[in-house]
Amino acid sequence: MAPTTRVEHDLVGDKEVPADAYYGVHTVRAVENFAITGSAIAQFPDLITSLAAVKQAAARANRDLGLLPPDIAGAIIGACEEIGSGRLHEQFVVDPVQGGAGTSTNMNANEVIANRALEILGHPRGRYDVIHPLDHVNLGQSTNDVYPTAVRLALVASLRRLGASLRALATAFTAKATEFDDVLKMGRTQLQDAVPMTLGQEFTTYAVMIDEDLRRLDEAAALLLESNLGGTAIGTRINGHPRYAELACRHLADISGEPVRPAGDFIEATQDCGAFVQLSGVLKRVAVKLSKTCNDLRLMSSGPTAGFGEINLPPVQAGSSIMPGKVNPVIPEVVNQVAFEVIGNDLTVTMAAEAGQLQLNAFEPVIAYSLLRSLTHLRAACDTLATRCVPGITANREHLHDTVHRSIGLVTALAPHIGYAASTTLARRALATGRGIKELATEAGLLTTEQLDTILRPENLTGRTPLPEALVMP
């Protein structure tokens, strides 16, 4: 029978590795040492493809500089291309949260690429005398420049997808804003009646907020595209060819399709986690605003008979095991929960970035883990809200019309014409009697019916059409 294991050697000693594994001894030890999240880095495909892109760029640069023989470079490049296309991701088995500043992740990549490259050249896995994970795949590199560069690329890739999901959500809100353009309702401040607006204006606001956040995400992505690749251990470029950093970044930009550029100061770039903090803050901003939007949707749909009852969310599942007929706002609720997670992840990123010491931050793995989860879950939350909730929202038009005409908030529109004191008296009478503002104002002879009809016209109340000049108070 064929052996089920092979023996590999490292600093600590000999270790058995599964014979069919593409990873090696360093990966096996990392799996044993870091059983933290119960998951593997393979759960983040962007990170795996970004690692492969960095290793491919390095192999190209080392080939161009004559540091790697063409056949070995070609095999490494071929292995990286396969991983970049989605192959062998299951071989990336180390826990995303790990000690060593990402060394285990880098070692996992080195070993998988080396063993696949060996196969490409017709050799069995483990023949490191032919292609070595460190001497060849990791040539001119350190975990300290490979790992953060790969993480940055992975974050940018995930950011692009989050951006697409946010744009789709903004489009969904815009469509609803158009549908509800003629639906008059009362605006509220501190949950009290304020002044009229349209439901369309309310939904437009949600789309505008998302558009603003998209610009902030683009700014965060630009910061992430500065790379310390070529800085090696601490940014002094020890063991690196003088032209390696420039070549490697150029190749990485070509492979990834992103405008990766070398850092202005490699020592600073190796220790600085500011771009991660910036991104985390923007993601928190997105989460806070999405959560506020979902709070609004839940409040406006509360009821259906004993709450606001202004809109109806699509019923997607039964809401209770004891109360028949109950339907809950489960889609906004799940988005709220994702937002809470992202806000918590921001604190993790903040503390981890602050904890860096001297020339390296050892805590980048938990930064990467937190940011990649935030991006992944935010994207899923946006997709869920855009497909399972927003398109199916309906307006309770008659109820909204009635609340506007019963509300004492209408008196605000009369204040410029009859004065604040008279308006206050009118509001108190309306509240005490339950009668309408328009009826009481006419009865008191404060304004004519024609004047009231013009002032209280919906398009005038909502600021979409200016009042006639004759009715504008000096």
N, C-alpha and C positions, 0 to 999 in steps of 0.2 A: 504493500500500500504506500502511496505517496505520503511523505511527512506532512503533518498538519501545522507544523511551526518551522520557523527558521531562527537561528540565533544571531543577534546583532550585539554590538559592543559600543559602549559610550564611556564617559568619564566615571560613572558609578560602577560599571562592570558589564557582564553579559546579561542578556535578557531575551527570552523567547518572544517572538512576534508571529502572529498568524501567517502561515505560509502564503495565503492568497491576498494578504493586505498590501496595499501600495504604501501605506505609512510604515514607519519604522520605530526604532527603540525610543527615540525622544518623544514621539507621540504616545507610545504605550505608557511611558512613565507619567506623562502629563495627564492622561486619562485616569490613572490611578491616584494622582495627587490632587486633582481638582474636580471632584464630584460635587459641584455646587448647584447648578441650575437644573440638572437633570436633562439638559439638552446639549447640542453640539453646535459649533460654528456653522455647520451646514444649513442650519435653519435660516441663515442670512445669505442667500445666493449671491447678492451683490458683493458681499465681502469676499466670497470665494473667487468670483470672476475678477474682482479687483486685485486680489493677491496674484492670480495668474497673469494679469496684465502687467503688474510690476515686475514679476520674475521674467516675463517675456521681454519687456523693455530692457531689463538688465542684461539678459543673454544677447540681445541684439547689439547693445553697446559694447559688451565685452568681445563679441565677435568682430565688430568694426575696429576695435582697438588691437586686435590680434591676441587677446588674452585667453580666448576660448577657441579650440580647434573647430573648424567649420562643421564637422560631423556631430560633435557633442553639442555645439550651439544649436544646430538644426534640430536635433532630437529634443532638446529642452524647449525650444520654441514650439515644436510640434505638440509636445505634451501640454504646454500652456494654452495653445489654441484649442485643444480638445476640452480642457477644463473650462476655458472661457465660453465654450459652446454648450456647457451643461453636463459634460461627462465627469465621472469620478467624484462628484460632490459628496457622495456618501462616505468617501474616505477621509473627509475632514471632520474628525471625531472629537477634537479637544473641546472642553467646556469654554464658552465665551468669556466667563469670569475666571481669571487665572492670575496667579502671581507671575512675576518675571517680566512685566511690561509688554506682554504680547509675544515673548520668546517662543512659547509652546505653539502658538498659531503659526509663526514663521517657520518653525521646525517641521510642523505638520505639512505645510506647503512644500518646503524643500524636499522632504522625503517622498511625498506623493509624486511630485514632478520628476525627481531623480529616477524612481522606479518605473514610471511610465516611459521616460526617455530611454531607459535601459531596454525595455521591451521593444521600443521602436527600432533600436539598433540590433535587436536579436539576442539580447542577453537576459538572463533570469533576474528577477527582483533580488535586491540585496548585493549585487556585484558592484559595490561602491569603489572598488579599485578601478573601474571603468568610468563610471559617472558618480561622483560623490555629492551628497546633498549640500555639504558646506563648501567644499573646494571648488565645485563647479556651479551648482544652482545658486548658491549664495555668494558667489564671487563678487568682491567689491561692495558688499552690502553688510548691513547690521539690522537686527530686529528694530533698532531705534530709528532707522529711516524707512525701512520696508513697511513695518506695521502701520505707523501713522499715515503714510502715503496711501496704503491700501484702504485704510479706514476712511480717509477723506474722499477717495474716489467712490467708495461704496455709499457714503452718505450723499454725495452729489447725485449718484444714480437713483437712490431712493427719493431724494428731493424732487427730481424731475417727475417721478410718478405721483408723488403727493401733489405737486403742482397741477398735473393733469386732472387729478380727482377733485381738487379744489375748484378748478375752472368748470368742471362739469356740475359741481354743486352750485356755483354762482349762476350758471346758465339755468339751472332748475329754478332757483329763486327768481331770476329775471323773468322767466316765463310766467311764474305765478304773479309777479308784480304787474305784468301786462294784463293778465286775466282779471286781476282785482283792481284795476286802475280806477274804476267808477264806483267802488264800494266805499261809502263814507262810514267812518267810525270815530269814536272818541280816542284821542291820544291820552296818555296818562303820564303823570310824574308823581313819584312816591306812591304809586298805585292808586292815586286819586285822579278824578276827571281833570283833564287839562284843557286842550282845545281840539277841534276836529282835525282829522287827517284822512287820507284814504288808506285802505288796506294795501293797495299797491305801493304807496310810499313806504309803508312799513316793511314790505318784502324787498323793495329796492335797497333799503338800508343793509339788509343781510348780504346781498350780492356785492354792494360797494365795500363792505368790511372785508370780504374775502379778497376782492381785487387789491386792496391795500396790502393785505398780508402776502399776496403773491409777489409783490415788489420787494418786500422785506426778505422773502425766501431767496429771491434771485441775488440779493446783496450778500446773504449768508453763503450761498453757493460760490460766489466769486472769491470769498476769503478762503474757502476750503481748497481751492485749486492751486495754492502755493505749496510746493513740495520741498522737503528737506532730503529727497532721494540723492544719494551721493555724499551726504554728510557723515555717513557711517556711525560710529559709536556715540559721539557727543557733538558732532558738527564740525570737527577739525579735519574731516576727510581722510583720516588715517587709513592706510591700506587701499586707498582708492586712486585710480589714475586721474591726473589733472583734468582730463577732458570727459571723464566718465559722467559726472553730474549733468552736464549740458546735453550729452548724447542720450543718456537714459531718460531725461525729461522729454526730450524731443520725440523719442520713440514711444514713450508712454502717452503723450498727447495724440500721436498717430493711432495707437492701438485703441485707446479709450474714446476717442472722438471729443474729448474735453480739452480746453486750452490750459493744460497743466504747465506751470512755469516754475523755474528754480527759485528757492527762497533767496531773499537779498542777503540774509545772514543765517548761515546754516546752524550755528551754535544757538542763536536765539530761537530759530524755528524748531529745533529738536526738543526744547524744553517748554515752549509756549503752547498752551492749550486754549488761547483766547478765541480762536475760530470755532472751537467746539462749544465754548460758553456762549458765544454769539448765536450760533445755530440753536442751541438749547433754549435761549431766551426767546427767539423768534417762534420756535415750536410751542413754547408756553403761551406766547401771545395768541397764536392760532387757536390753541386749545381753550383759552379763557374766552375768546370771542365766540367760538363755536358753542361752548357750554352756555354762554349767555343767550345765544340765539335759541338753543334748545329749551332753556328755561322759559323764554317767551312763548315758544310753541306750546309747551305744556300748560302754561298759564292761560293763554288765549283759548285753548281747547278744553279747559277744565269744565267739569259738569258731568253729563251734558245738560242737566237742568238746574243744578244748584251751584254752578260756577259761572265763569265768564261766558262760555258758550259762544264765542265769536267765530271760531273756525272748528272744523272737524278734521282730525287726523285719520288717515286710512286705517280701518280695523284690520290688523295683520294677524292677530291671534286672540283667543279667549283670555280674559284678564283675571279671572278668579276661579278657584276651586270651590268656593262657597257662595259667591254672589252671582247668580245667573245673569247673563246679559252684560256684565261689566267688561269694558274694553279699556286697556291702559295705554298710555303713550310710550310704548316700550322702545321704539326706535330713538326718540330723543333721549330717553333714559340711558340707553347703552352708549350714546355719544357723550353724554355727561360723564359717564364712568371712565371712558377713554381719556377724556380731558383731565379728570382727577389724576389718572395714572401719569399722564405727560407732565403735569405740574409737579408731581412727586419726583419723576425722573430728572426734572430740571434741578432740583435740590441735590440729587445724587451727583449730577455732572458738576455742579458748582463746587461741592465739597471735594470731589476727586481732583478737579483742576487746581483748586487751592492747595491741595496736599502735596503737589509736586515739590521736589527738593533739588536744588542745584541744577545740574545739567540734564536731568531727565525726569519725566513724570511716570512713575511706575504704575499709575492707576488708570492708564488709558483703556485697558480692557473693559472696565465697568463703565467708562464714558462711552465707548463704542456700543456696548450692549444696551445701555440706556437710550442712546440716541437712535439706534437702529430699531429698537422696539417702539419708541415713540413715533418714528416715521411710519413704520409698518402698520401700527394700530390706528394712527390718525388717518392714514390713507383708507383703511378698511371702514373706518367710521364715516368718512366723507362719502364713500361709495354707497354705504348702507343708507345714509340719510338722503342722498340724491336719487336713489332708485326705489327705496321702500317707504319713503315718507312724503317728501316735498311734492312730487307730481300728483299725489292723490289728495292733497289738502283741498277742502271746499270751504266756502264762506257761508255763514248764516246771515244772508243779506238783510232780511226783514228785521231780524233781531238787532243787527248793527244800526240800521236806520232808526229804529225806535229808541235805542239808547242815546243816539246823538240828539234827537229832538226832545228827549226827556231830561237831558243833562243840563245842569246849571253852568257847565263849561261854555255853553254858547254865549253867555253874557260877556265873556272876554272880548268877543268880536264887536260888542256894542259899546264897550268902555270908551273908545276914542270918540264916540259920537254923543254919549249922554253923560260921560264923566265917571270917575271911579266910585264916588259915593253913591250915586244913583244906581250904578251897576251892582254894588254890594247889596243895597236894599232889595233890588230886583231878584238877586240870587237867593237871598234869605226867604223872600216870599215864595219863590218857586220851590225851594226845598221844603218849606213848611206846608204848602198847599198841595204839592204834587202837580201843579199846573205848569204848562210850558212857558219858557222865557218869551217866546214870540207873542203868545196870547197876553201875558201880563204886561209886556211893553206897549202893546197896542192899547190895551185897556187904560193904562196910565197916561196915554197920550205922549209918550216919550219920543216915538218915531211913527211915521206913517206906515201903513201896510206895504206900500210900494218900496219905501226905504228899507224896511226889514227884509222884504223878499230879495232885494239886491244884495244887502250885506250878508245875509244868511244863505246865499246861493252856494252850493257845494264847492264850485271852482274858486270862489272868493275865499271861503273859509279855509281852504287847504293851500292857499298861496299859489295856485296854478295860474290864476288870472288876476291882474291888479284891479282894485276897485275903480269905478268911474271917478274922474277927478272931482266931481261935485260932492262926492261922499267922503273924500279924504280930508281929515281934520287938519288944520294948519298947525 
